[in-house]
Amino acid sequence: MEGLPAWLRNSTLLLDSNFFIDAFRDKNEYGKFVKDLKNIGVAFVSPNFVKYEFIRSKTIDVVREKEKYFHQIVDTVLPYDQKIDDLAISTIEEYKQYMEGLPLTDLVLAIYLKRYKGLRLLTRDHSDFPTTVFTREYIFNIESFKDRIYAVYSYMPKTLTLEEEIPF
């Protein structure tokens, strides 16, 4: 992969369930993408919430196949801890009007972005991660992914804390 930003090397990407759904449908193309990113030191993480959303299926065989696939891609399953719970209210407050229709899993992903400094999210759900709350750092425009455009988001607090007042 050419033209990737330098910060992507040795970074950690949080994967949304839409990535797993798309990758499961087209294992060859997405497999190349995952391999290329892992070759530059990218680590993939995701919480069990994403896994549960991804593996839901009508037959237990498909559930098991999807769970195995999830663990082939993900290097670390992020734990759900008290800090995640503590950040829920402030995350909801930051979303404001964007909370309308926000899927629970995406709210949880937003909380993980706040929880872990330097963590970035890879998703194609652009409306669920508004740029009033998150910074869109990069867009992958990969022709073989067709109309599925993935972007990388990070959390950056939008308020500045002033160290001292300007005297007037």
Secondary structure, DSSP 8 states (H G I E B T S, - for coil): --S--GGGTT-EEEE-HHHHHHHHHTHHHHHHHHHHHHHTT-EEEEEHHHHHHHH--SSHHHHHHHHHHHHHH-SEEE---HHHHHTHHHHHHHHGGGGTT--HHHHHHHHHHHHSTT-EEEES-GGGS-TTTEEEEEEE--GGGTT--EEEEEE--S----SS----
